[in-house]
Amino acid sequence: MLKRRFIKQLLNSLFDLAPIIVVVLIFQVLVIGKSIADVDRLITGLLFVVLGLCLFIQGIELSLLPLGESMAYDFAKKGSLFWLLGFAFCLGFSAAIAEPALIVLVEKAALSASNHHQIDSTETASAHYALGLRFTVAISVGLAILIGVLRILKGWPVYYPVFCAYAGIALITPFAPKDIIGIAYDSGSIATATITVPIVTALGVGLASAIKGRNPITDGFGLVVFASLMPMIFVMIYGIAYA
C-alpha cells in the first residue's frame, strides 16, 4: 500500500514539474536559440528534484499534517488558552523560519542591498541583514497564526483580521523605504509556501473540529491568507528601523 502510494506521488511530482520543464525547453531552444549544455547533468538534477519533492510531500502527509491537527485538537480539549496560543505562535514561527523559499529570498535581498550600498558590503553585515529579515518574517507569521487561532476561538469572521492587515499595509507602505517594499510584498507569499501552508491549515482545521459550534470549513481555513499579509507589514517596519 505504501509502495503504491509512493509511486503515485512520484508520478504526480513529475507531472507537477512537467510544465516548468516544457516552458524552459521551448524558450531555450526556440526563442533563445541555444542548445542545452550538460544534458546528462540537467536530467540527473531534475530526477533528484522530482524525488525530493515526492519525499517531501510524503513526509508532510504522513507526519506534520496529522501531528499539527491532533495537537491543535488536544490543546483545545485541554482548555488552556495560554498554551494553545503559545503553541500557535511557536508553530507559525518554526514553520516560517524553516521555509526554504524564505531562506533564498533573504539571502538574495541581503546580496542586493550589499551590491547597492544600502548596507555594508562585508559578509558579516549581509549575514546579519538576512538573519534579521528571516526572524522578522518568522515572528510576523507566528503572531499571525496566534491572532488567527484567537479568531477561531472567539468566532470572529475571517475578514476582520484580513481587512485590518490590508489597512495596515496601505498605511505603512508610503513611509517604507522604496528598496524594502518589493521584498516585503514578496515575503508574504514566500513565507506561506511548502512547509507553512500544510501545517497552518492542519492547525486551523484541527482546532475548529475540536471546538463545539465551529465548522472546520468556515472557521478552520483563513489562517494562511492572514499569515501571508503580516510579513509585509513587519518587513516594511524592519526596513524603516534599519534605514
C-alpha positions as CSV (number, residue, x, y, z in Angstrom):
1,M,0.0,0.0,0.0
2,L,2.8,2.4,1.0
3,K,4.8,1.5,-2.1
4,R,1.8,2.1,-4.4
5,R,1.2,5.4,-2.7
6,F,4.9,6.4,-3.1
7,I,4.9,5.6,-6.9
8,K,1.7,7.5,-7.4
9,Q,3.2,10.5,-5.6
10,L,6.3,10.2,-7.6
11,L,4.3,10.4,-10.9
12,N,2.3,13.3,-9.5
13,S,5.5,15.2,-8.7
14,L,6.8,14.5,-12.2
15,F,3.6,15.8,-13.8
16,D,3.7,18.9,-11.5
17,L,7.2,19.8,-12.7
18,A,6.5,18.9,-16.4
19,P,5.0,22.3,-17.4
20,I,8.1,24.1,-16.0
21,I,10.4,21.8,-17.9
22,V,8.5,22.2,-21.1
23,V,8.5,26.0,-20.8
24,V,12.2,26.2,-20.2
25,L,13.0,23.9,-23.1
26,I,10.7,25.8,-25.5
27,F,12.3,29.2,-24.6
28,Q,15.8,27.8,-24.5
29,V,15.7,26.1,-27.9
30,L,13.1,28.1,-29.9
31,V,13.3,31.6,-28.5
32,I,16.9,32.0,-27.3
33,G,18.1,29.6,-30.0
34,K,20.8,27.8,-27.9
35,S,21.2,24.2,-27.3
36,I,21.1,22.9,-23.7
37,A,24.5,22.3,-22.3
38,D,25.3,19.3,-19.9
39,V,22.1,17.5,-20.8
40,D,23.0,14.5,-18.6
41,R,23.7,16.7,-15.6
42,L,20.3,18.5,-16.2
43,I,18.4,15.2,-16.3
44,T,20.1,14.0,-13.2
45,G,19.3,17.2,-11.4
46,L,15.6,17.0,-12.5
47,L,15.3,13.4,-11.2
48,F,16.7,14.5,-7.8
49,V,14.2,17.4,-7.8
50,V,11.3,15.0,-8.6
51,L,12.4,12.5,-5.9
52,G,13.0,15.2,-3.3
53,L,9.6,16.8,-4.0
54,C,7.9,13.4,-3.7
55,L,9.7,12.5,-0.4
56,F,8.9,16.0,1.0
57,I,5.2,15.7,0.3
58,Q,5.1,12.2,1.6
59,G,6.7,13.4,4.8
60,I,4.2,16.2,5.2
61,E,1.2,14.0,4.7
62,L,2.5,11.2,7.0
63,S,3.8,13.3,9.9
64,L,3.3,17.0,10.0
65,L,-0.3,17.2,8.8
66,P,-1.7,14.7,11.3
67,L,0.6,15.9,14.1
68,G,-0.5,19.6,13.7
69,E,-4.2,18.6,13.5
70,S,-4.1,16.3,16.5
71,M,-2.1,18.7,18.7
72,A,-4.5,21.5,18.0
73,Y,-7.4,19.2,18.9
74,D,-5.7,18.1,22.1
75,F,-4.8,21.7,23.2
76,A,-8.4,22.8,22.5
77,K,-9.8,19.9,24.6
78,K,-7.4,20.7,27.4
79,G,-8.8,24.2,27.6
80,S,-5.6,26.1,28.3
81,L,-5.7,29.4,26.3
82,F,-2.1,30.3,27.2
83,W,-0.6,27.0,26.0
84,L,-2.8,27.0,22.9
85,L,-1.8,30.5,21.8
86,G,1.9,29.7,22.7
87,F,1.7,26.6,20.6
88,A,0.2,28.5,17.7
89,F,2.9,31.2,17.8
90,C,5.7,28.6,18.0
91,L,4.3,26.5,15.2
92,G,4.0,29.5,12.9
93,F,7.4,30.8,13.8
94,S,9.2,27.5,13.4
95,A,7.4,26.7,10.1
96,A,8.3,30.1,8.6
97,I,11.9,30.0,9.8
98,A,12.4,26.6,8.2
99,E,10.8,27.7,4.9
100,P,13.3,27.1,2.1
101,A,11.9,29.8,-0.2
102,L,12.2,32.4,2.6
103,I,15.9,31.5,3.1
104,V,16.5,32.1,-0.6
105,L,14.6,35.4,-0.5
106,V,16.5,36.9,2.5
107,E,19.9,35.9,1.0
108,K,19.1,37.5,-2.3
109,A,17.7,40.6,-0.6
110,A,20.9,40.9,1.5
111,L,23.1,40.4,-1.5
112,S,21.2,43.1,-3.5
113,A,21.3,45.5,-0.6
114,S,25.0,45.0,-0.3
115,N,25.6,45.5,-4.0
116,H,23.7,48.7,-4.0
117,H,25.5,50.0,-0.9
118,Q,22.3,50.1,1.2
119,I,24.2,48.1,3.9
120,D,27.9,47.4,4.4
121,S,29.3,45.2,1.7
122,T,31.0,42.9,4.3
123,E,29.9,39.3,4.5
124,T,29.1,39.8,8.2
125,A,26.8,42.7,7.6
126,S,24.9,40.8,4.8
127,A,24.5,37.8,7.1
128,H,23.1,40.0,9.9
129,Y,20.7,41.7,7.5
130,A,19.5,38.4,6.1
131,L,19.1,36.9,9.5
132,G,17.2,39.9,10.7
133,L,14.8,39.7,7.8
134,R,14.3,36.0,8.3
135,F,13.5,36.4,12.0
136,T,11.2,39.4,11.3
137,V,9.1,37.3,8.8
138,A,9.0,34.3,11.2
139,I,7.9,36.4,14.1
140,S,5.2,38.0,12.0
141,V,3.9,34.6,10.8
142,G,3.9,33.3,14.4
143,L,1.9,36.4,15.5
144,A,-0.5,36.0,12.6
145,I,-1.2,32.4,13.5
146,L,-1.7,33.4,17.1
147,I,-4.3,36.0,16.1
148,G,-5.9,33.5,13.7
149,V,-6.3,31.0,16.4
150,L,-7.8,33.6,18.7
151,R,-10.2,34.4,15.9
152,I,-11.4,30.8,15.7
153,L,-11.8,30.7,19.5
154,K,-13.8,33.9,19.6
155,G,-15.8,33.2,16.5
156,W,-14.8,36.4,14.7
157,P,-15.4,36.5,10.9
158,V,-12.3,35.7,8.9
159,Y,-12.4,39.0,7.1
160,Y,-11.9,41.1,10.3
161,P,-8.2,40.5,10.7
162,V,-7.7,40.3,6.9
163,F,-9.2,43.8,6.4
164,C,-7.1,45.2,9.3
165,A,-3.9,43.7,7.7
166,Y,-4.7,45.2,4.3
167,A,-5.3,48.6,6.0
168,G,-2.0,48.3,7.8
169,I,-0.2,47.6,4.6
170,A,-1.8,50.5,2.8
171,L,-1.0,52.9,5.7
172,I,2.7,51.9,6.2
173,T,3.7,51.5,2.5
174,P,4.2,55.2,1.8
175,F,6.6,55.5,4.8
176,A,8.6,52.4,4.0
177,P,12.0,52.7,2.1
178,K,11.5,52.1,-1.6
179,D,14.1,49.3,-1.6
180,I,12.2,47.3,1.0
181,I,8.7,47.4,-0.4
182,G,9.2,44.8,-3.1
183,I,10.9,42.5,-0.7
184,A,8.1,43.0,1.8
185,Y,5.4,42.2,-0.7
186,D,7.3,39.1,-1.9
187,S,7.9,37.9,1.7
188,G,4.2,37.4,2.4
189,S,3.6,34.8,-0.3
190,I,7.0,33.2,0.2
191,A,6.6,32.8,3.9
192,T,3.4,30.8,3.3
193,A,4.8,28.2,1.0
194,T,5.6,24.4,1.0
195,I,6.1,23.9,4.8
196,T,3.9,26.6,6.4
197,V,0.7,26.1,4.4
198,P,0.0,22.4,5.3
199,I,1.0,22.9,8.9
200,V,-1.1,26.0,9.4
201,T,-4.1,24.5,7.6
202,A,-3.9,21.4,9.7
203,L,-3.8,23.6,12.9
204,G,-6.9,25.6,11.8
205,V,-8.9,22.5,10.8
206,G,-8.0,20.6,13.9
207,L,-8.8,23.5,16.2
208,A,-12.2,24.2,14.5
209,S,-13.0,20.5,14.7
210,A,-12.4,20.4,18.5
211,I,-14.5,23.4,19.4
212,K,-18.2,23.0,19.7
213,G,-20.1,25.2,17.3
214,R,-17.2,25.7,14.9
215,N,-17.2,24.5,11.4
216,P,-13.9,23.2,10.0
217,I,-14.8,24.6,6.6
218,T,-15.9,28.1,7.5
219,D,-13.8,28.5,10.7
220,G,-10.8,26.3,10.1
221,F,-9.5,28.0,7.0
222,G,-8.4,31.5,6.5
223,L,-5.2,31.4,8.6
224,V,-2.9,31.2,5.6
225,V,-4.1,34.5,4.0
226,F,-3.5,36.4,7.2
227,A,-0.1,34.8,7.7
228,S,0.8,36.0,4.2
229,L,-0.2,39.6,4.9
230,M,1.5,40.1,8.3
231,P,5.1,39.7,7.0
232,M,4.5,42.6,4.6
233,I,3.9,44.9,7.5
234,F,6.7,43.6,9.6
235,V,9.3,43.7,6.8
236,M,8.4,47.3,6.0
237,I,8.8,48.2,9.7
238,Y,12.1,46.4,9.6
239,G,13.2,48.5,6.6
240,I,12.2,51.7,8.4
241,A,14.1,50.7,11.5
242,Y,17.1,49.6,9.6
243,A,17.3,52.8,7.4
